Each structure stands twice: as structure tokens, then as C-alpha cells.
Amino acid sequence: MQDRYVETVLGRIRLRVDGSGPAMLFWPSLLMDGTLWSAQAAHFADRFQVILVDPPGHGGSDPLTGPFTFEQCAEVILAIIDDLQVDRVHLIGNSWGGMIGGTFAALHPDRIGIAVLMNATASPAGRRQKIEYGVLIRAAQLLGGMRGPLTGPVRDAFLGPTAKREKPEVVATVNELARKVDITSGRHAVISVVPRRPDQRTLLGKIRTPVLVVAGAEDATFPVAETEEMADSIPGARFVVLEQSAHLAALESPQEVNALIDDFLADQSATPSG
């Protein structure tokens, strides 16, 4: 994959780009970078132009200097596809990426193909989640990052019993990516995506693009019912639950996720337009 950098409203964003054909953009969760989608990139690059995003303040992208809005994140996607001279993009997002995928689909219907929104929510954060993430960020600032005693809470937020029991390589990847997060940037991102997260249920009601919403049966961050409520707010959305996945389905169950995306694309191609 080739590295590419794009100037956006939230700083310079690092991309990993591979393949050719219709564009497919992948945006990961908080604390993760574009490599979360490595298995999807390998699977789709022979048929699509695959674009893996290091989101604002993460990976090789510029550090964040303050909180952001979801609309600004949608502007980041616009800047990316404009720079790549892409008219429309299939958008695949996990958690933060799933929320932004919904924002983008609602605000820019002429620039999107399908959307696959995974392990995400359209609801504002509840009191308990705000408190838990506030404690996590304060502890990370004291420790200088997501390390030491914070490894367990981060792992528990992202991974379910199946991955923790059977997939040590997935656990190691999550630990390593979280450890690399710049805590100042991470703090701004967490504030924006958790306590300041907007209620998007009305906005998502405007979406007219084909949408697949995916929940993880073991997801402790966004339980199935919350993700299903997101799907219910999107007209015509399809909803699927992955039984042995938690909050990072693309990493935990890559073959199943690849098959879901393939099948959804095939179904939309077979559906007559108009």
C-alpha cells in the first residue's frame, strides 16, 4: 500500500491506498489507526481502490489541537475523495467511523455508494459512559498514555470473551495500537466522540443510500439493542449481528466481515435502480 497525505479541516490526514476500481474508504474506531482494516484491504484491493484512513489525531495523521464535530469529520472525507479525484465512495466505518459514515451519508448523498456502519451508535452518550471514559482519559494523562493498568479496561471495551480467549494476536494488536495513541490527541477525540457525541437519529433518517448496520453480540461498548436502534433510524437499513464479535468486528472476525460487505455490494448491484 502507498502512503498519501491530504490536508483537511482537521489537519493533515495519512492514508494508505491500494488497488484500483470503485473507491472504498475505511475509517476505524477511537484509539485505532487504518491498519485495523488490513484484512479488508487485502481482500478488496484486487477489485477496488482501497483507502485506509488514520483518523484525525491518530496514527500518522496530524495531532488534534482541540475537539471536533461530526460534520468536520465528514468534511475530512470530502477532502480525501476530492484529493483522490473520486466522485463516489463506498464508506466502511467502525464505531467512530460508523458514526461518521452515517453523518456523511446523510449530508452528502451524491458522493456515497453504499455504507457499512459497524459497532456504532446514533444515540448520545449516557451518564455512565461519560464517567467511564472521563476516568480513562484522566488516568491516561497521568500515566502518559494507554498503558499499564489501563490495558485491561481498553481491552475489555474493545474485545469480547471469544477474542480474549481464542485470538491472542488480536489482543496483541489492540494493545499495541492503543499504546501508540498520543494522549493529548486521544483526549480531544474521546471528548468529541463520547461526551459531546450528538444524537444523530433524526439526521440519519435523511439517508437514502443503501446501508448495512453490523453489531457485535459481545460488544460491551455499544450493545446490540443500541446499534439496532441506529439501524431503525435509517430508512431501509439492513441489520446483522455477528455472534462471536465485540467492538472491533473487522479485526476479530475478518472473514465474516469481508463476506458481509461482498454480499451487500452484490445485492445492491443486483437491485434495479429507480
N, C-alpha and C positions, 0 to 999 in steps of 0.2 A: 504494500500500500504506500502511496505517496503522501507526504505531509503537505498541507496547504494552510495558509493563514488568511483570514478575512477580517477586515476592520468593521466593527459593528457599534451600535449604540452602547453596548456593554463591554467594549474593549476588543482587542484582537483575539479572535477565536481560532483555535487549532482544529483542523480537520484531518482525517485520514481518508483518502479517496482511492477507490479501486474499481475496476471493471468499466463496462460501457453498456449503454441501453437506457431504458427509463430510470429516472433517478429515485433512489430510496435513501432517505435520511433517517439516522438513528440517534436519539437523544436519551442519555441514561438518567439514572437516579442521582439524588444528592450523594455526595462523597465518592461517586464513581466517575470514571472517565470513559471515553469512547471505546476502550478495549473491552468493556462489558459485553459488547456486541461482536466479539471476534468470531464466534461460531456462526453468527448470521452473515457476517461479511464473507467468510469462506464459502458459505452455502449459496449466496446470491450473486457473487461478483461475476459469474460466468454469463449472467443474463441481465444484470442491472448495473448502473453506476451507483456504487455503494458509498455513502457519505457518513462516516462516524464522527460525531461531534464531541469534543471536550467542552462541556458546557461552561458558561461564564464562571471564572474563578476556580476552575478545576483543571487538572492535567496540565497540558501545555498552553492553555488559554491564559490571557492576562488576569492578574488578581482583580477581584472586585474591590471597589472603593466605597461601596455603600449598598443598601438594599435595592431591589429592583421590582418591577411589576411584571405580571404575566404578559401584558401587552408588549413590553420591551423585549421579552424573550421571543415573542412572535416576530418582532422586528428583526431580531438576530437571524431567525430562519429566512426571512425575506432577503436580508443582506447576503446570506450564504448562497441561496439559489440564484440571486441576481448575479453574484460574482462568478458562479459556475455557468451562467447563461442557461439556466434550466427554467422552462416555462411552468411545469408542474412537478410536484414531488410526492411520492408515497412517503408517509411520515409514520415512523415506528418509535414509540416512546415508552419508557418505563418510569413509573412514579412521577417525579418532577417532569420527565419527558412526556409521560402520558397526559398530565395536566396541560402542558404547553401544546401538545398535539391537538387537544380539544380546543384550546384558545385559537390556535392557528386555523383550524378547520372552520371555526365559526366566523372568524374575521376576514379570512382570505380564501373564500370558496373557489375562486378562479385559479388558485395556484396549487391546489392539492388534488391528488388522485384518491387513494384510499388512506385511511388512518387506522393504525392498530395501537390501542391505548391499553397498556399493561400495568397491573398493580397500582392503579391510580385512584383518584377520588375527584369528585366535583364539589365536595362539601367543605366548608371552613373547618379549621382545626378546633377540636373540643378542648375543654379546660385541661383535662388530664394530659393530652398530647402536648399542649403548650408548656405545661410544667415540666414534663419529662425531657423534652428537647431543650428547654431553657437550662435545666440542671446539667444535661450532657454538654452543652456548649460552654457553660461556665467551668466545668471540670476540665474540658479540653483546653481551655485557655490557661488554666493553672498548670496543666501538665505539658503544655506546648504542643498539643496535637492529640489525635485519636489513638492513644497508645496506653500501655499498662493496664490499669483496672477498667478502662473504657472499652477494651477489646471485646469483652463479653457482652455488654449492652448493645454495641454496634452489631455484633454477630447475631444476637437474638432478634434485633429489629429487622434484619435483612433475611435471615435464613431460618428455615423450619427444621423440625426433627429429622426429616429424611436426608437433607443435605448435610446436616451436622453429624449424622450417624454414618452415612454411606459415601460422602463425597468430600474427602479431605482436601482435594485440590481446589474445590470451590471455596471452602472455608479459608484456605491459604490466600486465594485471590482477593477475597473480600477484606481480609486483614491487611494485606499489602496495599490495596488501593486506598483504604481508609487511612492508613498510616501516612500516606503521601500527601494528604489534604493540607493545604495551607490554612491554618485555623482562623486567621483573620478573614480570608475569603469565604471559608466554610461557614463562619458565623453569619456573614451577610446573606449567604444563600439560604441557610436554615431559617433565619428570621423571615425571609421573603416567602419561603415555600411552606413554612409551618404556621407561626402565629399570625402572619399577615396574609395568609392564603385567602383568596376571595371565594365567595360562594359563586360557583360557575354554572349552577344548574339551569338558570334562566338563559344564560348565554349559550350553553350547549344545545338548548332547544332550537337554536337557529341553524344548526348543522344540517347540511343536505348531502354531504359526501358519504360514501359507504364507510361505516365504522365497525370495527371488531373490538370489543372490550374484553380483556382477559384478566381473570382474578386467580390468585393462588389460594388453594384450600388451606394452606398452612401459614398464610400471610398474617402476621401479628400486627403489622403497621396499619394496613387497610383491610379489615375483614371482608369476606365475600359479600356480605349484605351491603356494605358501604360502596364497594365497587359496582355491585349490581344496581344500586341507586344511580350511579353515574350513567350506566348503560340505559337505564329507564328514562333519563333526561334527554337522550339523544334520539331523535326520530329514526326508527328503522334499524337501530344498532343491534348487532348480534352479540350475545354474551356467552362466554365459555369459562369454565372453571378447570384449572389444572390441578389434579388431585394431590400430587406429590411435590408441589412447588410452594414457595413462600413469596417473598417480596422481590426477588431477582430471578424471575422465571427464565429469562433468556440465558442466564448463566447456569441455573440449576437444572433446567430441562431443555437444552438447546434443540434437540431433535424434534421434540414435540412442538416447540415454538416455531421452528422453521416450517414444519408441516402445516401448522395453523395458518401461517402467513401465505404459504403456497396455495393452500386450499381456498383461502379468502380471495386472493388475487384471481384464481381460476374461476371462482364463482362469479366475480364481478365482470370478468371478461366474457363469460357466457350469458350474462344478463343483458337483454336488449336495452339500449338507451332510449330515453323518452317514453 
